[in-house]
Amino acid sequence: MKKIILTLVSSAALIACQTTNTKRNVAINIEHESQQVNAEDVLKSLNQCQQEHACKIVLDSQFNSWLIEKNYITIEQHVETDEHDNLGVAKIVTGQNQPLPKITLSSDYMNNQLVKGAINEWLTWKRPQLINTWQYYQFLRKDLLAFEQYNIPEAFILAIIAQESAGKVHARSRAGAGGLFQIMPATAKRLGLRGEIGAYDLRFDPAQSAQAAAKYIHEQWQLYDGDKVKILAAYNSGENRFARLNKRYKNKSLWDKNFYYELPRETRHYIPVVIAAMLIFQDPQKFNVVLAPFNTETMIVNLPNKTSLSELAVCLGQEQRADGWFRILRNLNASIKADTIIKANTDLKIPKTLATIFATSCHHKELMQLARSLHESDFQATGGLFNYRVKQGDSLNKIARKFRCSSRKEIAQLNNLKAPRYLIRAGKHLKVPQC
């Protein structure tokens, strides 16, 4: 709906610009327009208007007023064009000259509307993510002891993991963050995460990434005297960026509305979501959540034949776990890629409770042949690729470094890019191997 509105208003603005060169304050009104609007003409007009400075100024100045007048948004909001997206997608933001949203922000979390709304999300459509995070964490707990060394509360760490990666060791964002704690490559280097673990860099090693994340959070903990909200703001928006903003507001409470609504939109969403998860992990019974303990002992098995983690997930089935075991197998064997065929006689870590099913089903010839066939079809069909949209300033080298799963040459071959320059342009979609 927003895109249709933006397109129609842009077309009307262009017509207004073209009919008079003397009137700067053009009133945009399309509701009395009797002519039928042609979609192709509208798109052409939109592109033309964006290229003509005078027309663009008129559109920018009048668009917000028109939306408020027609009740598409309230007076508390305005529309801003996303400068990082040439497609001109509109987003709702709070403006400097607009009243702040009429919601209650408070350090008393159960009186904070944003936190309470986030709790509702965790207890409804995000409940599976919450429970899975808890279960994955049980198997990883021994690798995350670094947080105990710094006396960082377990519920706080669980909440960060739940939102950052949902407990998936190999989680990766399109921005290049990776691992349980979604650490960016530059931050990883600063924190000493250098080197590799099998097919991955050390951000994907649970123990190593936990050590780095604990160090980072401890730094922010000392800087902000244990203020969890500010620690999360620094963690999500960047430590230097937030430090400057905090200094400008003279270390006020972050729940001060003027302060809070100067945070990036993503961070404004991130903070209450993590705080909400923390409250649930602190007192699950209060929120009617069951975090059942279960046996997380592991054992080492020696593979009699070559196989893959996905084949093992097929033969282990749903034994003692309705959601199956693929993600837990991956978390326990973090150095192995999903598409890797593991050599025979390799040692592998599995939950100890699966010893019997492994000895039977995973040695069943017909079932394992089926599992192999399914695995090969899956990875052959998808090629283990995802689409990446090239951003301004990207190069093939930069993209290869960002995702750490391929080389410049491999990405070039997948996308028919010619050496030596490997020319790419912003907005183009590239096939990139995923880990």
C-alpha positions in Angstrom: 0.0 0.0 0.0 2.8 2.4 0.9 4.6 1.8 -2.4 1.3 2.5 -4.3 0.9 5.7 -2.3 4.5 6.8 -2.9 4.2 6.1 -6.7 0.9 8.0 -7.1 2.1 11.0 -5.1 5.3 11.1 -7.0 3.4 11.1 -10.3 1.2 13.9 -9.1 4.2 15.9 -7.9 5.9 15.6 -11.3 2.8 16.8 -13.0 2.7 19.8 -10.7 6.4 20.5 -11.3 6.0 20.4 -15.0 2.9 22.7 -15.2 4.6 25.6 -13.4 8.1 26.7 -12.9 7.2 29.6 -10.6 5.2 27.9 -7.9 7.5 26.3 -5.3 4.8 25.3 -2.8 2.9 22.7 -4.8 -0.2 21.2 -3.1 -0.3 17.5 -4.0 -3.9 16.4 -4.6 -4.8 13.3 -6.6 -8.1 12.4 -5.1 -10.1 14.4 -7.7 -8.0 13.2 -10.7 -10.4 11.9 -13.3 -7.9 10.3 -15.7 -7.0 6.7 -15.3 -3.4 6.2 -14.1 -1.2 4.0 -16.3 1.3 2.0 -14.2 4.1 2.4 -16.7 3.6 6.1 -17.0 3.6 6.4 -13.2 6.9 4.5 -12.9 8.4 6.6 -15.6 7.3 9.8 -13.9 8.7 8.6 -10.6 12.1 8.0 -12.1 12.0 11.3 -13.9 11.0 13.2 -10.7 13.8 11.7 -8.7 16.3 13.0 -11.3 15.0 16.5 -11.3 16.1 18.4 -8.3 13.2 20.9 -8.1 10.6 18.2 -8.5 12.3 16.1 -5.8 12.3 19.0 -3.3 8.5 19.5 -3.9 7.8 15.8 -3.4 9.9 15.6 -0.2 8.2 18.7 1.3 4.6 17.8 0.5 4.5 14.0 0.8 4.4 13.9 4.6 1.6 16.4 4.8 -0.4 14.5 2.3 -0.1 11.2 4.2 -1.1 12.9 7.4 -4.1 14.6 5.8 -5.3 11.2 4.3 -4.7 9.4 7.7 -2.2 7.0 6.2 0.1 7.9 9.1 -0.4 9.8 12.3 1.0 13.3 13.0 3.6 11.5 15.1 5.4 10.0 12.1 6.7 11.0 8.7 8.1 9.1 5.8 11.8 9.2 5.0 13.4 7.8 1.8 16.0 5.2 2.7 19.3 6.6 1.4 20.8 3.1 1.3 18.2 1.8 -1.1 18.0 3.2 -4.6 14.5 1.7 -5.0 13.1 4.4 -2.8 11.3 2.2 -0.3 9.6 4.3 2.3 10.1 3.7 6.0 8.3 5.3 9.0 10.6 7.2 11.4 10.3 9.7 14.1 11.2 13.2 13.0 13.1 15.8 14.9 10.3 18.3 14.6 7.5 15.8 15.2 5.9 14.9 18.6 7.3 11.6 20.0 5.1 8.5 20.1 2.7 8.5 23.0 3.9 5.3 24.6 5.3 4.6 28.1 9.0 4.0 28.4 10.3 3.0 31.8 13.1 1.2 33.6 10.3 -0.6 35.4 10.1 -3.1 32.6 6.6 -4.3 33.3 5.4 -0.7 32.9 7.3 -0.3 29.6 5.0 -0.7 26.7 7.8 -1.7 24.2 9.1 -4.4 26.5 5.6 -5.7 27.3 4.8 -5.9 23.6 8.0 -7.8 23.0 7.2 -10.3 25.7 3.9 -10.9 23.9 5.8 -11.7 20.7 8.1 -14.2 22.5 5.1 -15.9 24.1 3.2 -16.2 20.8 4.7 -16.5 17.4 8.3 -16.4 18.6 7.8 -19.1 21.3 9.5 -21.9 19.2 12.6 -19.7 18.8 12.7 -19.1 22.6 12.4 -22.8 23.4 14.9 -23.9 20.8 17.4 -21.4 22.0 17.0 -22.8 25.5 17.5 -26.4 24.2 20.5 -25.6 22.0 22.1 -23.6 24.9 21.9 -26.7 27.2 24.3 -28.5 24.9 26.6 -25.5 24.6 26.7 -24.4 28.2 30.1 -26.0 28.9 31.5 -23.9 26.0 30.1 -20.6 27.3 31.8 -20.5 30.7 33.5 -17.3 29.9 30.4 -15.3 30.9 30.6 -16.8 34.4 34.2 -15.5 34.7 32.9 -12.0 34.2 29.8 -12.5 36.4 27.4 -11.7 33.5 23.9 -13.1 34.2 22.9 -16.2 32.4 19.5 -14.9 31.5 21.0 -11.8 29.9 23.3 -14.0 27.7 20.5 -16.4 26.8 18.3 -13.4 25.7 21.1 -12.0 23.5 21.6 -15.5 21.9 17.9 -15.9 21.4 17.6 -12.7 19.4 21.0 -12.7 17.7 21.2 -16.3 16.4 18.4 -18.3 18.0 21.1 -20.6 19.3 22.4 -21.5 15.9 26.2 -21.6 16.0 26.4 -21.1 12.2 24.0 -18.2 12.0 25.1 -15.4 9.6 23.6 -12.1 8.7 23.7 -10.5 5.2 25.7 -7.7 6.8 28.5 -10.1 7.5 28.0 -10.8 11.3 28.4 -14.4 12.3 28.2 -17.0 15.0 26.1 -17.3 18.2 26.7 -13.7 19.1 26.7 -12.2 15.5 30.1 -10.7 15.7 31.3 -8.6 12.8 34.7 -9.4 11.3 36.4 -6.2 12.4 35.1 -6.6 16.0 36.3 -10.2 15.9 39.9 -9.0 15.1 39.8 -6.4 17.8 38.8 -9.1 20.3 41.5 -11.5 19.2 39.3 -13.9 17.2 41.9 -14.8 14.5 42.3 -18.1 12.8 40.0 -20.9 11.6 38.2 -23.9 12.9 37.8 -26.4 10.1 35.7 -24.7 7.3 35.0 -21.6 9.4 36.6 -18.7 11.1 36.7 -18.6 14.9 33.4 -16.6 15.2 31.8 -20.0 14.6 33.6 -21.8 17.4 31.2 -21.6 20.4 33.9 -21.4 23.1 36.1 -18.9 21.2 33.2 -16.6 20.2 31.8 -16.8 23.8 35.2 -15.6 25.1 35.2 -12.7 22.7 31.5 -11.8 23.4 32.1 -12.0 27.1 35.1 -9.7 26.9 33.1 -7.2 24.8 30.1 -7.2 27.1 32.3 -6.9 30.1 33.9 -3.8 28.6 30.5 -2.2 28.1 29.3 -3.4 31.5 32.1 -1.4 33.2 31.6 1.6 30.9 27.9 1.9 31.7 27.9 0.6 35.3 25.9 -2.6 34.4 23.1 -0.7 32.7 21.8 -3.5 30.5 19.8 -1.3 28.2 22.9 0.8 27.3 25.0 -2.3 27.0 22.5 -3.6 24.4 22.5 -0.3 22.6 26.2 -0.3 22.2 26.2 -4.0 21.2 23.7 -3.5 18.5 24.4 0.0 17.1 28.2 0.0 17.6 30.2 1.0 20.7 31.6 4.2 19.3 28.4 5.4 17.8 26.5 4.9 21.0 29.2 6.3 23.2 29.0 9.6 21.2 25.2 9.7 21.6 25.4 8.9 25.3 27.8 11.7 25.8 25.6 14.1 24.0 22.7 13.2 26.3 25.0 13.5 29.3 24.6 9.8 30.4 20.8 10.2 30.9 18.6 7.1 31.2 18.2 5.6 27.7 14.4 5.5 28.4 14.3 9.3 28.0 12.3 9.6 24.8 14.4 12.1 23.1 17.5 9.9 23.8 15.8 6.7 22.9 14.3 7.9 19.6 17.7 9.0 18.3 18.9 5.4 18.3 18.8 3.6 15.0 15.4 2.0 14.3 16.9 -1.5 14.4 18.4 -0.8 17.9 15.1 0.6 19.1 13.5 -2.7 18.2 16.4 -4.8 19.5 16.6 -3.5 23.0 13.1 -4.3 24.2 13.1 -7.6 22.5 16.3 -8.8 24.3 15.1 -7.3 27.6 11.8 -9.2 27.2 13.5 -12.5 26.5 15.7 -11.9 29.6 12.7 -11.4 31.8 11.2 -14.7 30.5 14.4 -16.6 31.1 14.7 -15.1 34.6 11.2 -16.3 35.6 9.7 -18.6 33.0 6.9 -19.8 35.4 5.6 -16.3 35.7 5.0 -16.2 31.9 3.7 -19.8 31.6 6.8 -21.0 29.9 8.3 -24.4 30.5 12.0 -24.7 30.2 12.4 -28.4 30.9 15.8 -29.7 31.8 17.0 -32.7 29.9 20.1 -34.9 29.5 22.8 -33.0 27.6 25.6 -35.5 28.0 27.5 -36.1 24.8 29.7 -39.0 23.5 32.2 -39.5 20.7 31.3 -42.0 18.0 33.5 -43.3 15.2 31.8 -43.2 11.8 32.0 -46.6 10.1 31.2 -45.2 6.7 31.5 -41.8 5.0 28.4 -39.7 5.7 27.2 -36.1 6.4 25.4 -34.4 9.2 22.2 -34.2 7.3 22.3 -38.0 6.7 22.8 -38.6 10.4 19.8 -36.3 11.1 17.7 -38.5 8.9 18.7 -41.7 10.6 18.4 -40.3 14.1 14.9 -39.0 13.2 12.8 -37.6 16.1 14.2 -39.9 18.8 13.4 -38.0 22.1 13.1 -34.7 20.3 10.1 -33.7 18.1 12.2 -31.2 16.1 14.9 -33.7 15.2 18.7 -33.4 15.7 20.2 -31.6 12.7 20.8 -28.3 14.4 22.2 -29.8 17.6 24.5 -32.1 15.5 25.8 -29.0 13.7 26.3 -27.0 16.9 28.2 -29.9 18.5 30.4 -30.3 15.5 30.9 -26.7 14.6 33.9 -27.1 12.2 31.9 -29.2 9.7 29.9 -27.6 6.9 26.3 -28.8 6.2 27.2 -30.1 2.8 30.5 -31.8 3.7 30.8 -35.5 3.3 32.6 -36.7 6.4 35.2 -39.4 5.9 34.9 -42.9 7.3 36.6 -43.5 10.7 36.1 -39.8 11.7 35.2 -39.1 15.3 31.9 -37.2 15.8 30.1 -35.8 18.8 26.5 -36.8 19.4 24.1 -36.6 22.4 24.7 -39.7 24.6 21.0 -40.5 24.7 21.1 -41.3 21.0 23.7 -44.1 21.3 21.1 -46.9 20.7 19.4 -45.3 17.8 22.8 -44.4 16.2 23.9 -48.1 16.5 20.7 -49.3 14.8 19.1 -46.8 12.4 22.4 -45.2 11.4 23.8 -48.6 10.4 20.6 -49.5 8.5 21.8 -50.0 4.9 18.6 -49.0 3.0 17.8 -46.0 5.3 21.4 -44.7 4.9 21.2 -45.1 1.1 18.0 -43.1 1.0 19.6 -40.4 3.3 22.6 -40.2 1.0 20.4 -39.8 -2.1 18.4 -37.1 -0.4 21.5 -35.2 0.7 23.1 -35.3 -2.7 19.9 -34.1 -4.4 19.5 -31.2 -1.9 22.9 -29.8 -2.2 23.2 -30.4 -5.9 19.9 -28.7 -6.5 20.6 -25.6 -4.3 24.4 -25.6 -4.8 24.5 -24.2 -1.2 24.1 -20.6 -2.6 22.2 -17.5 -1.6 21.5 -14.3 -3.4 23.4 -11.2 -2.3 22.4 -7.7 -3.4 25.5 -5.6 -4.2 25.7 -2.4 -2.2 27.4 0.9 -3.0 31.2 0.5 -2.4 31.2 -3.3 -2.6 33.9 -5.2 -4.5 34.2 -8.9 -5.2 37.1 -9.1 -2.7 35.1 -7.3 -0.1 32.1 -9.6 -0.5 34.3 -12.7 -0.3 35.9 -11.4 2.9 32.5 -10.5 4.4 31.0 -14.0 4.1 34.3 -16.0 4.5 32.9 -19.1 2.7 34.3 -18.5 -0.8 37.0 -16.7 -2.8 36.8 -13.9 -5.3 37.5 -16.3 -8.1 34.7 -18.7 -7.1 32.1 -15.9 -6.8 33.3 -14.6 -10.2 32.9 -18.0 -11.9 29.4 -18.5 -10.4 28.3 -15.1 -11.8 30.2 -15.1 -15.1 32.3 -12.1 -14.2 35.4 -11.6 -16.2 38.9 -11.0 -14.9 40.8 -8.9 -14.2 38.4 -6.2 -13.1 35.3 -8.3 -12.1 33.0 -5.4 -12.6 29.9 -5.3 -10.5 27.3 -2.6 -9.8 25.2 -1.6 -6.9 21.8 -3.3 -7.0 23.0 -6.4 -8.9 22.3 -9.8 -7.3 25.2 -12.2 -7.0 25.1 -15.9 -6.2 27.3 -16.4 -3.2 28.2 -19.8 -1.5 26.8 -20.2 2.0 28.5 -21.9 4.8 
